[in-house]
Amino acid sequence: MKRIGLYPGTFDPVTYGHIDIIRRAFRLVDHLVVGIGVNSSKAPMLSFDERAALIEAETAPLGKELGATLEVRSFTGLVVDAADDAGAGIIVRGLRGAVDFEYENQMVGMNTIMNPAVETVFLSATPEVSFISSTLVRQIASMGGDISRFVPPRVAEKVLAAVK
């Protein structure tokens, strides 16, 4: 049976932290769906198509190396429903620290009640990327700072073009 996982987020932009979690998730599943959450009340810096293309460019080769496939799709609504729609039995969540754990642990409880067939797996960020957040990357870029240590070059290029 094919193991399918869903890694949900906004990925605005995709960072080295996200890529680390995706690389490690490829070891757990045969097919990873990266679900980009779309919220009509929020205006992302990068379009869905830009985010999807960057995620595919940066991570599909990693999946191929590790024997897994990648799919990027959008979703609205509940993550647990997005997992069900993708046929995923696993939701992958990255944790940067204790604050993330507290929030994510609450979500697991709620998701388990809504769909007990879907498990959530926490992957702790590696120390080299545990401090990176998309929000901070956007803030640094908008203030003219160097984001090259937090995102791949093609992502930095798109982000810098978006803030001009």
C-alpha positions as CSV (number, residue, x, y, z in Angstrom):
1,M,0.0,0.0,0.0
2,K,1.3,3.4,-1.0
3,R,2.1,5.7,2.0
4,I,0.9,9.2,1.3
5,G,1.6,12.2,3.5
6,L,0.4,15.8,3.5
7,Y,2.7,18.6,4.5
8,P,0.5,21.7,4.8
9,G,1.5,25.3,5.1
10,T,1.5,28.7,3.3
11,F,5.1,28.4,2.1
12,D,5.3,32.2,1.5
13,P,8.1,31.8,0.8
14,V,9.5,28.3,1.0
15,T,12.5,28.3,3.2
16,Y,15.5,26.1,4.0
17,G,13.5,25.0,7.1
18,H,10.6,23.8,4.9
19,I,13.0,22.0,2.6
20,D,14.6,20.3,5.5
21,I,11.2,19.0,6.6
22,I,10.2,17.9,3.1
23,R,13.5,16.1,2.6
24,R,13.0,14.2,5.9
25,A,9.3,13.5,5.1
26,F,10.3,11.8,1.8
27,R,11.9,9.1,4.0
28,L,8.5,8.4,5.6
29,V,6.2,8.3,2.7
30,D,6.1,7.1,-0.9
31,H,4.2,10.2,-2.1
32,L,4.3,13.6,-0.4
33,V,1.6,16.2,-1.1
34,V,2.7,19.7,-0.2
35,G,-0.6,21.5,0.4
36,I,-0.5,25.2,0.0
37,G,-3.2,26.7,2.1
38,V,-5.2,29.4,0.3
39,N,-7.0,31.9,2.5
40,S,-9.0,34.6,0.6
41,S,-8.6,37.0,3.5
42,K,-4.8,37.0,3.3
43,A,-2.7,38.4,0.5
44,P,0.5,36.4,0.1
45,M,3.7,37.9,-1.1
46,L,4.1,35.2,-3.8
47,S,1.3,33.8,-5.9
48,F,0.2,30.2,-5.5
49,D,1.7,29.4,-8.9
50,E,5.1,31.0,-7.9
51,R,5.1,29.1,-4.5
52,A,4.2,25.8,-6.2
53,A,6.8,26.2,-8.9
54,L,9.5,27.0,-6.3
55,I,8.6,24.1,-4.1
56,E,8.7,21.7,-7.0
57,A,12.0,23.0,-8.3
58,E,13.7,22.9,-4.9
59,T,12.3,19.5,-3.6
60,A,11.1,17.2,-6.4
61,P,14.8,16.2,-7.2
62,L,15.2,15.3,-3.5
63,G,12.2,13.1,-3.6
64,K,13.4,11.3,-6.7
65,E,16.8,10.6,-5.0
66,L,14.9,9.2,-2.0
67,G,12.4,7.2,-4.0
68,A,9.4,9.3,-3.3
69,T,7.2,11.5,-5.5
70,L,6.0,15.0,-4.9
71,E,2.7,16.8,-5.7
72,V,1.9,20.4,-4.9
73,R,-1.7,21.4,-4.6
74,S,-3.8,24.1,-3.0
75,F,-6.4,23.6,-0.3
76,T,-8.9,25.7,1.5
77,G,-10.5,24.8,4.8
78,L,-9.4,22.2,7.3
79,V,-6.0,20.5,7.0
80,V,-7.6,17.2,8.1
81,D,-10.0,17.5,5.2
82,A,-7.2,18.3,2.8
83,A,-5.4,15.1,4.0
84,D,-8.5,13.1,3.3
85,D,-8.9,14.7,-0.1
86,A,-5.2,13.8,-0.9
87,G,-5.6,10.2,0.3
88,A,-3.0,10.9,3.0
89,G,-2.8,8.8,6.1
90,I,-0.2,11.1,7.6
91,I,0.0,14.9,8.2
92,V,3.6,16.1,8.5
93,R,4.2,19.0,10.7
94,G,7.5,20.7,11.3
95,L,8.4,22.0,14.8
96,R,10.8,24.8,15.5
97,G,10.4,24.7,19.3
98,A,8.1,24.4,22.3
99,V,5.7,27.1,21.2
100,D,5.1,25.2,17.9
101,F,4.6,22.0,19.9
102,E,1.9,23.5,22.1
103,Y,-0.1,24.7,19.2
104,E,0.4,21.7,17.0
105,N,-0.4,19.3,19.8
106,Q,-3.8,21.0,20.2
107,M,-4.4,20.6,16.5
108,V,-3.6,16.9,16.7
109,G,-6.2,16.4,19.3
110,M,-8.9,18.2,17.2
111,N,-7.8,16.5,14.0
112,T,-7.9,13.0,15.6
113,I,-11.5,13.6,16.7
114,M,-12.5,14.8,13.3
115,N,-10.7,12.0,11.4
116,P,-9.0,9.2,13.5
117,A,-7.7,7.5,10.4
118,V,-5.2,10.4,9.8
119,E,-2.0,10.4,12.0
120,T,0.1,13.5,12.6
121,V,3.9,13.2,12.6
122,F,6.1,15.9,14.1
123,L,9.5,16.4,12.6
124,S,11.7,18.7,14.7
125,A,13.6,21.2,12.7
126,T,17.4,20.6,12.6
127,P,19.3,23.2,14.6
128,E,20.7,24.8,11.5
129,V,17.2,25.9,10.3
130,S,15.1,25.9,13.5
131,F,15.0,29.7,13.7
132,I,13.9,30.4,10.1
133,S,10.3,31.5,9.5
134,S,8.7,32.7,6.3
135,T,7.3,35.8,8.2
136,L,10.8,36.9,9.2
137,V,12.2,36.2,5.7
138,R,9.5,38.5,4.3
139,Q,10.2,41.2,6.9
140,I,14.0,41.1,6.3
141,A,13.5,41.2,2.5
142,S,11.0,44.1,2.8
143,M,13.6,46.1,4.8
144,G,16.4,45.4,2.3
145,G,18.2,42.7,4.3
146,D,20.1,39.7,3.0
147,I,17.9,36.6,2.9
148,S,20.3,34.3,1.1
149,R,21.1,32.3,4.2
150,F,17.4,31.4,4.8
151,V,16.1,30.6,1.3
152,P,17.5,29.1,-1.9
153,P,18.8,31.5,-4.6
154,R,15.8,31.2,-6.9
155,V,13.4,31.8,-4.0
156,A,15.4,34.9,-2.9
157,E,15.2,36.2,-6.4
158,K,11.4,35.9,-6.5
159,V,11.0,37.4,-3.0
160,L,13.2,40.3,-3.8
161,A,11.3,41.0,-7.0
162,A,8.1,40.9,-5.1
163,V,9.2,43.5,-2.5
164,K,10.4,46.0,-5.1
